[in-house]
């Protein structure tokens, strides 16, 4: 299996692969620091990570999206 760093080496624009969530005008990590692996369904290799937001953070992201709409 390829690691995340192996996958990043294959990208021509590594700045486009983020391990954060974007809402309310900023890139953010989960307050807890927890994350969820993103895997390639074909190989099972981990290709990235996303923050594991809690319910309050999800509500904040939804409120920001609603306000932006």
Secondary structure, DSSP 8 states (H G I E B T S, - for coil): ---HHHHHTT-S-GGG--SSEEETTEEE--TT--EEEEE-TTT--EEEEEE---HHHHHHHHHHHHHH-
